[in-house]
Every structure is written in C-alpha cells, then in structure tokens.
Amino acid sequence: MSRPRHRSRTIKSWFLRASTPALATLLTLSLAGGGALVALAAQNKLDDFVAQTFGCPNATELVVVADPTISSTVQTVANAFNAEHVGQCLSATITTQRSADTAALLASGTSTGADAWIPDSPIWLNRVESTATALGREIPKTQEWASVASSPLVLATPAVKVAEFEASEVGWGAILDGRYRTLLPDPESSSSSMIALATLNDLAADGDAEDFDRVLMNLGRSIPDSTKAAFTELQISDSRTVALATEREIVEHNASSPDEPLVALYPSEGTVALTYPFVVVENSTVSEVEASRLTEEEQTELAEIETARTKLLEEFADLVRGSSQVLNAEGFRDTAGEGEILASGVISAPVATKSVGDTDELVSILRNWNSLNLRSRILTVVDVSGSMLERAWDGQRRIEMFQNSAEDAFSTLSEDDELGMWLFSKERVGEEDWEDVAGIRSMNDPDHVESLQEIIDTLPSRINGYTGLNDTVLAAVTHVRDDFDPDKVNSVVLITDGRNEDDNGISLETLVDELNAMIDKNTDEPVPVVLVGIGPDTDVEAMRKIAQVTGGTAYQANNPTELSNVMLEALSQRDCRPNCS
C-alpha cells in the first residue's frame, strides 16, 4: 500500500457491533466522552485486541525506498519503529534500490510504490527533473526534506600501500595533475563521481578547457561499474592507485573484507560530503479528476489521511535522523557532519566539509564526460612518404612530431577502445598504397599495445616513396565498415604532410563519389574520416572535402603544440561523430 489508510476503523465498527452490548457500551462511552486518557487507553486496548485477534489485513504501511549504501541502516531504524507501533497495525517497509534506478523510474512516470525515497544525494532530484523534461513527461511531485545522514568523499587505497602517498599530495589538485591513477565509479550511476567531477571542474575553471578534457579522458581510461568494482581493481593494481569513495563505503568494505582493508585518504584542500535527503513522493491513488468528484465528507477524509501520512513520515524521518548511534556504527556522520566513527580505515573524529559546487552544470559536465569517454574503434593511417623526413619545427622532423604527439594522444584511450594502424605511401605493397601493420584490436591487449609502440618508435626507418592518399582513404573506410561495431564510434584518423601523388590511383572526385555511394548504401554504419595535416604542404581543400562527405573533420598543425592539441581533439570529438563542425 502506498500511503497510510485507516481501514481498521471498519474492523473496530464490526467488533463493536458483534461484541456484547455491555462491552460495546463501555468502549463507546470511553471513546466518546470518558476523558482523553481513558479514551486513549481504551482505543489502544481495542487496537491491540483487534490486531491480535483478527490480524491486520488492512494495515497502514509506510514504504521507503533507500539507496543500497544506507538501506541496511534505515532497516535497523525501521525495526525499532515497527516494534514501537506493535498492535497499531502500522509498519515501515524498506526497499533497496540504486538511486540512479529510482530516479529513472520517477522520471519515466513509473510508480515506485513508495511513500518516501532516501537517495544518496539531492543531485538525483536534478536528474529526475532533467530526464523527465527530456522525455517530455510531467516532472514528478516530490518534497525534499532535510537530510538524515552524511558521509564525506575520500580517496581509498589499500592499507598496505598507504606509505606510498604523502599527505600533501593527496587531493583534487593531484588528480587534475595526474600524479597517480584515480578510479571513478561510473558517473552515470554514482553521485560521488558526479560531485567529484563538479569539484574538479570548479578547480579547473581558470585553466584551459582542453586541459580539463585531457583530465576527463585520463579518468575515463578505466570506468568501474560501481565502488565495489573499483575496490576490487585497487587490490590488483600495480601502480599507485586510489578510488573515489565515501567513509561509509570504506567502513562497510573493511567490515565485510577484513583481510583486504582499505584506508581513507582525505583531500588536502578539503572535501565535500554526500548528504542523504528524505524525499516525500506523491503517490496518490486518487487522480485530480476523481478528487473533484468526491463529496465534501470524502474530501475531508482524504485530507485527514494525507495529514496522517505526513505526520507518520515526519516521525519516521526524525527517527532516522536522530539515530546517531546507529548511523555512526554504520560509518555515517549525522546531518551536520558530526559524530564519532569507531571503525578501521577512517578518521574517528568528524572532518570539515565544504558545500557541493554548482550542480546546475552537472548535465553539461556529464555530457562532456560521456562524449570524451565513448568507446572507440579507430584505424590510424600514417603517411610515411619521403617528405615526412623533412624538418618542420625547431629541428624536429615531421614524422618525429607525429611520434611525440601520438604517444600522448594514444595514452588517453581506455582499455575498452580498439586501435589499429596502417602506413601509406605510393605502391607500398605491390600496387596498393597502404600497409596493414597492426590490426584493429583492444587496447587491453598488452601484446597489441607493445606492437603499436614498436611501430611508432620505428617509423623513421619505414619512410619511402610518394603520397598515395586517395586510394588509401577509400580502402581504410571500406576496411572499417567491413567489421563495423555498432557499440563503438568507428572512425579513420589519417595523418599526412602532403597531397595525393599517385597518378595511377583514383581522383579526388572519384573518391568523393565512391564514399557517397558507400554511405547511401548503408547510412547506419558511419565511418568519419578525421584528417590531420602536418606542415604547409598539405592539400587542405582536398582534406576538407573528404572530411565533409564522411562527417569527419580536417585539421592543420604547423608545430608540435598544435599537433598535440589536434591529435587530442581528433580523439575527443566523439559525441558528434559523424558530422562534427
């Protein structure tokens, strides 16, 4: 049942009619005019008698859905609440559900069957509103009451590796600088990660936007599904690694896995806390149209029921909020961030926390995160014609510029991305202008990554011949489309310093026509071509035409800094593929 109802009145009435006249008269007089204490005592006795004799077929039930991180704590409180109301046909039922899932249900208009919701952060209410709006649905009616608990964000690391970290280097700034590997549970379902991204975004606000994009891509190289998955990865990591978590999650982990204890590292700049609001959900079974048809007496009764419901919810929320001993024992601080936690892995005394930054930007931050961390399937095609040995900037050869920028750009790819490499120059393998030197495979394959690195290191020794551009582009797009992966962004990234010099190959016009025909035949398998020109000799106009027809982009870089930025952007513009501007 979704809201309190007082149907036991029916049972009381039946009992009064069916009992002996003397008992009925006594109870009636007691309830009607025998004084408040007598009436209350008589009513409680009647409640107890009815409950014990006839059970509670129409009991009042408060349903509270709670995030998994706090549901067991709330259940402990509910047990006490239910014990206190024994005999009153009243109980609280706790349902466990991830905040992300509850938010999705509410936004879609699906009933949760709950009277109240305890998510792990108020930001889920923002998510409900933005998602409902995007779906074109009415925003659900909720009331956000004061939080019932809190838990500061920390960085978790195995206890055996704590000595590898100095207190001064633990913090948000160190994450921005990439001083150690940081695991962020998927921000789509983790409020901790969403708040962390907002915090990092605030700190990086005065810097270059592209630098922050690089931070997001580094953080996105490995995205654990949950905090538990991040903790598992911590235990097997060889490098200095931390995982974003809350004090509560570390306390819970250490209690369940004492042989693999974790320790909380507290950011030197201060931290923020997750706060658990008590959210009242409108879950009326009477529509506005139906309510308008009720008699005045029925509307009064309905209002009384709603008032009773609100009072019971207030009572339960206050009980959770005031259960400081239970909260602290489970690893929580109270609503003000106070309370002593006597558990391993965290500081016992409360730590100062700052308010969460501007959550209004979370939608755009998440959109940027998702676009930068879309999983990719990329064929990189590198020009190894003779001109790539020419010096371009400060004594660096063009091929050396690519080598230096490639290592940085490819390091931002995640283990779930796939990368392959072709080299091209005129008639490189027989009459073909391209050479497949590394198939498109997962970056999670160490042998493949080592092979790619070896190819990049030896590129200067592989240079020979003229530039065979057009045939290579057509072959590369065809190759990627042949094994198209609909779950990834499939693309070709081509690096060149010149223009097509293969007179025996197809013309630019023919290439464009062939690409158009390929796209018209199957529009569901886009393979954008991203072209990066190095130096002043590239055919920029031809590059733009190829990019335009495939939905890619053409870039021009004349020095190492420009090339590094261009390579990063070429890999980061994934949400708009195809048809990036």
RONUVO-112062 format. One record per residue (C-alpha): residue in one letter; x, z, y. Coordinates in steps of 0.05 Angstrom, whole numbers, plus 5000, padded with zeros to 4 digits. Example, Ala and Ser with C-alpha at 12.3 -4.5 7.8 and 13.67 -1.06 7.14 Angstrom:
BEGIN
A524651564910S527351434979
//
This chain:
BEGIN
M500050005000S502849805067R500050355112P497251055106R490051085084H485751695074R481451465017S482052154985R476152325031T471851944982I474352384925K473153014967S465952794981W464752644909F467753314890L463353694939R457153344912A458953454839S461254184844T456854784840P452554904902A456055564917L462955264916A460754664956T457455105007L463655555013L468254965024T463554635072L462955265114S470355365112L471954665136A466454645187G466755305224G470355845188G476355845234A482555405236L486755795187V481155875137A479355135145L486654925135A487555365075A481155115045Q483054385058N489954475027K486954814966L482054254959D487653734967D491754084914F485854154867V483653434875A490753174866Q492053604804T485253474773F483952754789G490852494808C491952054869P489051364854N488751214928A494751604953T497951485021E504651135010L509951015063V514250425043V521150395076V525949825062A533150025074D539849665074P543849795010T549150175048I544150725067S538550655017S541151194969T541851675027V534851535051Q532351624980T535352324979V531452485042A525152165013N525652614952A525453214998F519752905038N515652784975A516953484949E514553775015H508053375010V506453514937G498953574928Q497353184992C497152504958L502752285004S509451984986A515251565013T517850984972I524650694988T526249964973T533349694975Q534449025007R540148705045S538848685120A540047935121D534747825068T529648265103A530947915169A529947245136L523247465105L520647735171A522847115209S519346665159G512847035166T513147315095S510548025087T515748535066G510249025046A513949555085D511750035139A518850115165W525649795159I532550115166P537649555175D545049695186S544949445258P540049265314I543048565315W538548385257L532648435303N536047905346R536847485284V529547555266E527547315336S532346725338T530746495268A523146555278T523846155342A527945625307L522745575252G517145515303R513846155279E511046745316I516147295327P514147885283K511748505319T516549085309Q518349725345E525649935347W526250685346A532551095354S537851015301V538151505243A545651465227S552151115247S558750905216P564950665254L568249995238V575250075208L580349655172A581049835098T587449765058P589650044990A592550744995V599050504962K600250015020V598750465079A606150555094E606749805108F602749895172E604750225236A599150565274S600950195338E599849515306V593149665275G587549375317W583548795344G589448515382A593648495319I588048105285L588047605343D595647535337G595147445261R600147995246Y597048095178R591747785136T584648025152L578647945106L571847895140P565747905094D561347305107P558647405178E552147065158S550347685118S554948225146S553348565212S560248885210S563448195213M558547955267I560248545311A567648455297L567347725318A563747935382T569148455395L574747955384N571147445427D570847955485L578348095478A580047345477A575347175535D581147075584G585146645536D584745925514A578545745475E582645335427D586945945411F580646325392D578445745349R585045805312V583746545301L576846395272M579745865226N585146345201L579946885188G575746365152R581046155103S578146645053I571046905064P568847445015D561447444998S561048195011T565048815028K565648974954A568648284942A573548394999F575549064968T576848714902E581248194937L585048754972Q587349034905I590448384882S593448134948D600948094951S601348045027R599648565079T592148525080V586448925109A578948845101L573648995154A569149565131T565650195154E567650915140R561450965096E563550375053I570450675042V567551355023E562851014974H568450594944N573151184934A567551584901S566051024851S573250774842P577851374849D583451014813E583850474867P583050884931L582650564999V584650855066A581450715134L585950465189Y582950585258P584050045312S588750305365E584450015421G578350405396T572750165353V565250055351A560150335302L554450065261T548150425281Y542050435235P535650365275F528850585248V524549975257V516950025251V513949395222E506849185239N503849055172S496349095185T491648825133V486348715186S487148095229E485448075303V479347655287E476948145234A478348735280S473948435334R468148435285L468749175267T463549665292E465650185343E465850715289E470250275245Q474950115302T475550855316E477150995244L482350435243A485650725305E485751405273I489151115211E494350775255T495651415293A496451795228R501151255203T505451305266K505752065261L507952035188L513351515204E515751955262E516152545215F520052145163A524751845215D526152525245L527452805175V532652265161R535752335230G536153085223S539153095152S546253165178Q548953495115V546252935072L548752405120N555752695125A556252795050E554752055041G560151845092F555751755154R556252035223D549852235259T546451815313A551352075366G557351915322E558452655307G559153025242E564953205196I566252785134L569853155078A571852565036S578252195019G580251565056V577351715125I578752195182S574352815175A573252925250P568852425287V572351855324A570351595392T566750925390K565150415443S558650055453V557749385420G559348795464D554648245487T550548095424D546947535461E553047105448L552747225373V548646595359S553846145392I559546535361L556546465292R555145725304N562445635323W564746045263N560545625215S562844965245L570145155242N569445415171L565344865140R568944685076S572244015079R574543445034I579843075073L584242475058T590142485105V593241795115V600141785147D603641195180V610641115150S612440455184G619340385213S617240555284M615641275263L623141405265E623441265339R624641855385A618442055424W619542715459D625543165473G629642825419Q624242905365R622442305323R615142125317I615042295243E618242975259M612743115310F607642995255Q611443435205N611544025252S604243965273A601843835202E604544485175D600844885228A594344485222F594044485146S595445235144T588545335176L585045025116S581645505068E582745554994D575845224985D577944605024E580543984989L586243545016G589642914993M594942465023W596341725028L602241385061F601640695091S605840115116K605339365104E605439175029R607639865008V605439794935G605339064916E600438724963E596939384981D598839725046W597440435021E600540904971D596641484939V601842034937A597142634928G590042614902I584542994938R584743684906S583344414922M588044794967N587045364918D591744994870P598845244884D602044644850H598044174894V599844554957E607144544937S606843794924L603743664992Q609144085025E614543694989I611543035011I611343265084D618543515080T621042845054L617042375099P623142115139S626141855074R619741475057I619341055120N619640305114G616239665138Y610939485188T604039785202G598439565155L592639915189N586039545177D586539455101T588640185095V582640445134L577640055092A581040275027A581241005049V573841035068T571940695003H576141184964V573041804996R565941534988D567141384914D567642124900F563342384957D561843134955P555243284989D557044024995K563143875039V564943495101N568242865074S573042515122V579242105133V584542345181L589341785198I595841865237T599341255266D604041055322G602440315326R597439765314N595739315255E601638855238D599138575172D597337845187N595237755114G590238315118I583138345147S581938315222L579138885264E572438515269T572038435193L573839165184V568239385231D563238925195E565339195126L564739915149N557839775179A555539445115M558040035075I554340535119D547940115119K548040105043N548240865039T547241285102D547241935063E554741925050P558141935118V565741895119P568041945191V575041695207V579042125255L584841735283V590842075317G595541625356I602641855369G606341555428P604840995477D604740405428T598240555392D592340075397V587540575428E581940075435A582139905361M582340635343R576140775385K572240215352I573940465282A572141175302Q565640965334V562940575275T564541145226G562341715270G569341985279T573942085339A580241765366Y585742195397Q592142035434A598142505434N604642385472N608343045460P608743585406T604044065441E598743525449L599543325377S598844045351N592444135392V589743465370M591143605296L587544275302E581643955337A581343395287L580543915232S576044385271Q570543905295R566743945230D559744135252C558743475289R561243015234P559342475237N558342275310C562842755347S563442605421
//
